[in-house]
Amino acid sequence: MTSGEEHSAPTEPDANRTRPRRRTLIVALVAAVVAVGALVVTLRPTPDDEEVAAAAATGRPAPATTTAPPSASSAPVAPETTAPSESGPRFEGWVDEVADWLDIPRRAMHAYAGATVRLGDEQPGCDLSWVTLAGIGSTTTDHGRAGGELGDDGKPAGPIGTIELKDFSGDVISVDGAAGPMQLSPDVWDRYRVSASDEEPDVQDVDDAALATARALCDGGRNLGNGQQWLDGVSAVQDAPLFLHRVLATANVYGTVGVEGTPPNREALTAVTFAIEKIGLPYVWGGNGQEKGDAGFDCSGLTTAAYAEAGRTLERTAHWQYNSVPLMSQNDEPQLGDLIFYGDPATKIHHVGIYIGNQQMIDAPTFGQAVQVHNYRKPGDSFAGIGRPAA
C-alpha cells in the first residue's frame, strides 16, 4: 500500500495526474464488499427476540481478530445480536436511541427499521439490515432532509424531486426522474411500489419508499449477507461506483456503531462522515481538498481535513501524524475514526487512512485513483500501526 504523498511530483501532465478513473473505484469496491455481508446481516431487527438492550445490537462481543492480512475471500465474523420486537415502547426506544447516536431523523429511522422487519417476515432469506437502507437514505437525501423535516405522516415538508449527484469527473450520475427520500428512479418505483399502510403508495412517503427499496434490494432471492449479492442489490437501486462506495462506507459506520452498542465518539463520527462525503475526489499530491482550492487530497491531506472538521488539528504528513497522535497497542483492534498507518516508523510512514469499521477504511491511495473504500489489511502490506486522534 503506497501513497503518492511521499513520491516526487509526477512528470505527466496535470490532466493525467488528476484524471479520475472509474475502474479504480469499481476494483476497490469489489474487494471491500466481500466483508460487508457478515456485518449488515447481524444488524436487522427481528420480531421474535425477547431480550432487549439499549443499543442497536447487543450480545457477545465480536470475536477477537488480529491485524494479520485477511484472505481475499474471508469476512470478519460479527456477533450474534438481539433486537426489540416489531412494535411497542421497547422497539421505539431502540430506534430512537440509535437514530440520535447517528444523527438520523427518528421518523426516517422508524421507516428503515419497519421495512427491515417486514422484509424479514416476507423474505427471511434476504437478510436485509436497516444499515443498508439507512446508507442509501443518507447518500441520496440526507434521510429526507433535502425536502425539509419529515412529518409524522412520513412525508417531507416539500416534495423531493431529482437531486443531482455528480461523480468525481463532473458527470451527473443521478437518474432523471428519481424522487422521494430514497431517490427511487421511475423504473424502480414502478416495479416495486408498495404502501406500508392502507394508503395509496407514495414515493414521497419515507415508509413506502423504504419498503420499495427493501424489495428492490431483496428481489430475485438475493441474500444480502453475501457480499457480492449485497453489491448486486444496491446496484439495482443505483449502480454508479461513487454511489456504491458511499452507501458501503455509511453502512459500515452505522453497523459498527450498532455492533458496539454505545454512542460513538463524536469527533470520530464527524471525521469519518467528512471522509465519506469526499469519496470519489481524485488523488492530488499535496492536495488539501476543494475547501482549500485543490481538486482533491493526498492521504494525509484527507485525514487532516477530516479531523479539522471535527475541531482537532493534526500534523500535515502521515509520518508526522504517526509521531504525534496516541498510538494503540499492536494487539488492539482499530475503532471508528482511528488512523491506519503504513511504512516503517524508524524511517518513513508513507501512508495513512481513516478507519470506518468492519476491517475497512477510507483513504486517498495514490496517483490516478480516487478517495475510496477498501480493506485496511492485505497480504504483503506495510501496516505500521493504529493512531487514535480522538482518544
Secondary structure, DSSP 8 states (H G I E B T S, - for coil): ---GGGS---SS-HHHHH---HHHHHHHHHHHGGGHHHHHTTS---TT-----SSSS-SS------SS---TT------------SSSHHHHHHHHHHHHHHT--HHHHHHHHHHHHHHHHH-GGG---HHHHHHHHHHHHTTTGGGSSB-TTS-BSS-------B-TTS-B-S-TT-BTTTTB-HHHHHHH---SSSS---TTSHHHHHHHHHHHHHGGG--TTSHHHHHHHHHHH---HHHHHHHHHHHHHHHHHHHHTS---HHHHHHHHHHHHTTT-BB-TT-B-GGGT-SSB-HHHHHHHHHHHTT----SSHHHHHTTS-B--TTS---TT-EEEEEETTTEEEEEEEEEETTEEEE--STT-BSEEEES--TT--EEEEE-TT-
